Amino acid sequence: MENVISVKNMRESDAFTINTSVSGKELMQRAARGVYESVKWNGSIAIFCGSGNNGGDGYALAEILFDNGFSPVILRLSEKFSEDGAYYYNRCKNKGINELFCDEFTDLSSYDIIVDCILGTGFSGELREDIINLIENINRASAHKVSVDINSGLSGANGTAHPTAVKSDLTVSIGYFKTGMFLNDANTYIGSIKNVDIGIKLLKKQYYLITKDELGPFTGYSSVVLSAEKFALEYATDEAEFKRNPLKVISKESCDSKKIFVVDYNGSKLIIDQTYVYFQSDKVI
């Protein structure tokens, strides 16, 4: 079984690893290498880079692609960089990798692959209108779309789109799967998903990913199998709270009723008994 963790746990585990054993630059390089090895690269490649570490992953990826004979185009959204992102951006600049500033009107029709490194799992709140328009432009493009760590606009905590997100063909999770990759709107926006291990020391084990074959025992005697919409209707006293924190709401109901719940989010399953929480998704590769 693979680990699924909260965004908070990921952030704290990442910081602990950087403070004790592996530099942020090295982790960023490993993340980019993991993405590079997860995709069949071909043709014209555009990498959208935001201002944070997710954008830094994009710059590190652009350098790897360039060093392997490709000619990626960096599409920048900001003059700002994270510290590690600036390091890899300067490496790209020194190698002469093509870069452009972009907005929602940028023509994307000539690209075969688009890489989404705009917003990472730390994103919360609502998207600005210009970012919404940019994401809609990306979604209209016919290119194969790869989101790095999580689809921009999708909450890493609960899988809610704010109010839209990049629709990927492949999402490459970095370090560990996050809870929001399997909840609420996630299935609408994630085509398939895989995780790459970059050596982050996990501080706390929380939840687990199981296969479809392992799901069987949970759907038998004494379990309640239903859709997320049906759970909200029959069990949730506050539907908004259920959408914000489905783990908490279902866990409480499981403890109160002494039952196993298998809640279906249009294909992804959230399985909660009185002790453990499991996820199952056919989209994991």
N, C-alpha and C positions, 0 to 999 in steps of 0.2 A: 504493500500500500504506500502511496505517496502522500506527503504532507500537504495540507491546505491550511493557510494561516490568515490571520487578520492583517490589515495594512499596518496597524500599530506594531504588531509583533515583527513584521518585516522591517519596518523602519528602525526599530530598536536592535534587531539582530544584525542589520547592515552596519549600524553605527558601532556596535560591539566588535564586529569583525574588523572594521577599519581601525579601531583604536587598539586592537590587540594583535593582529596578525597580517592582514592584507590591506594594502593601500587602496584608496578609492579609485585611483587611476588604473590599478591592476584589475579591480573588479569590473570597471567599465570596459576594459579591453576584453576580459573574459566574456562579458555579456555580448559585446559586439561579435566576438568570435563564435559564440553560440548561435546568434542569429544568422551569421554568414553560413554556418554549417547546416542550418535548418531549411534553407531555401534553394531551389534550383534557379540560379541566376541566369538571366539571358536578356539580350536587347538593351533598351534604354531604361536607365534606373534613376528615379527621383527619390530623394530622401528629405522629408519634411522635418525640420529641426526646430523645436521650441527652445525656451530660454533656460530650462533646468537640466537635471541629469539625464532625463529621457532624451533631450536633444543631444546631450553629450554622447550617449550611446550611438546616436545617428552619425555624429562626426567620426567616432571611432570605427563604425561600420564602413563609412565612406572611404577611410584610409585603407582598411583591409581589402575592400573591393578594388580600389585603385591599384594596390600592390599585387593583386591577382589578375590584372589585365583588363578590368572593367573601367568604364568611364562614367561614374555616377555624377549626378548633378545634385548639389546641396541646395534646397529651397529653404531659406531662412525666414523666420517669422519675427525675429527680435534682434536688437543690438546687444542684448544681455546674454551672459553665459554663467553657468555654475563654474566653480573653480576648476574642476576636472574637465568639464565641457570645453572651457577655454583652451586647456592644454591640447585636446585633440583637434579643436578647430584650427589652432595655429599650426599644427602638424599638417592638416589638410591644405591650409593656405600656402605653406612653404612648399608643398608638392605641386601646387598649381591646380588643385582639384576645382572644377567649375562650380561656382556658387551664384545664386540669384536671390534677391529678396522677393517674396511672394505675397499675394493676398488672395481674396476669394475670386478674383478675376483672372488669375494666372491660368494660361492654357495648358491643360494636362493631356491633351489628345495624343501627343507623340510618345508618351512613356509606356513601356511594357510592364514595368513593375514600379509601384509606389510604396514607399516605406513610411509608416506613420510613427514619428518620434516627437510628437507635439506635446502631449500631456501624459504623465506617468500615473502610477497608482496613487500618488499623493494628492491628485486633483480632487477637489470637493467644491460644492457650491454650484452656481449656474455659469454657463458659458457666455462670453461676450458675443454680441451679434455678429461681429466680423469673423470670429472663430466658428460660429454656427454656419455662416455662409461658406467659409473655407472648407469645413467638413462636408457640407452638401456638395461642393464642387468636387471634392475627392470621391465621394460616393457615386457621383455621376460618371466618373471616368471609367473607361473600359479596362484599365490596367489591372493586373493581379496585385492585390493589396495585402501588405504585411504590416501588422501592428506590433510594435516592440513593447513588451511587458504587459500592456493592456491597451485596448482601443481608446483613443482619445475621445473624451466626453463620457466615458463609462466609469461609474464609481467602482473603485477597487474594493470598497467595503460592502456594498449591497447590490451591485449590478444595475443600478438605475442610470438611465441615460438622461443627460441634462442640457437641453431636451432631446438631443440627438447625439450620435457617436459615429465614429468611422466604422463602416461595414467591411470587415477584413475577410479575406479568404483564409488567412492564417494569422493567428496571434501567437507570438513567442513569449511566454512568461519567463521572467528572469528570477532565478533563485528558488522560489517556491510558488505554487499556485496560490492565488488570493481568493478569498471567499466570493467577492463580487463577480468572479469569472463564471459562476454557476447559478446566479440568482437573478430574479426579476427580468430585466431586459437583455441580459447577456446573450442568450441564445439567438436573439434577433440580429445581433451585430457580429458575433463571432462565428466564422465559418468552420474552422477547426482550430485546435489549440494544442500546443506542446510546451513543456517546461524544460529549461536548460539550467543545470546545476553549475553555479559559479564559485562554490566554496564558501558560502555564507554560513556562519555558525548559528544554528537555530537555537534561540534562547528558550523557547517554550513550544512544546508540541500541543496542537490544539485540535485539529480536525484531520480527516483522512479521505483520500480518494480511493474508491473501489471500482472494480470492473463490473460489467453487466452480469457476468456469471456469479459474482459475489453478491449481487443484489437480491437474488432469489430468496434466500432465507429470511430476508427482512419483509417480504411481501406475503408471508403466510399467516399462520394463526396469530391472532391478537393484534395484528398491525392495522393501521388505518391508512389506506392508499387513496390519495385524492389530489386534485389539481391545486395549485396555489390559489386560484380564484375561489374554489370550493372551500378551502381551509379558511380563507378570509371571511367568507360568508357565514360559515357554520361555527367557527371557533374564535375568530379575532374580534374582540370588543372594539378595537381601534384599528381600522384598516390602514390608516396612514402610518401608525407605529409598526404594524406588521411589515409594510413595505420597507420602512427605514431599518428595521432590525428583526428580520424573520427568524434568525437563529434564537434570539432571546424569547420571542413570542411562542415559537413552536416548542422550545425546550421547556418552558413553563407549563404548557399544556400537556406535554409528555409526562412530566413529573406529577402534575395534578391528577391526570387520568390513568397513570400507570400503563400507558400504551406506547407502542412504536408508531411514529408517523413517517410516512413516505410521501413527500410533497413534490409534485411534478411541476417544473417550470418550463413547460413546452419542450420537454425532452431531457433536460438536466434534472436529476433527482437530489433532493435534500432528505437525508435519512437521520432521524433523531430518536434515540431511545433515552433511558434515564441516566445513562453514563457517557455515551459517546455520540459524536456527530460525524456522519459520513456524507460524501458527495459522490455522485455517479453521473458521468456524461459520455455519450457516444461520440462526442466531438474531439475527445482527447486522442492524440496520435503519439 
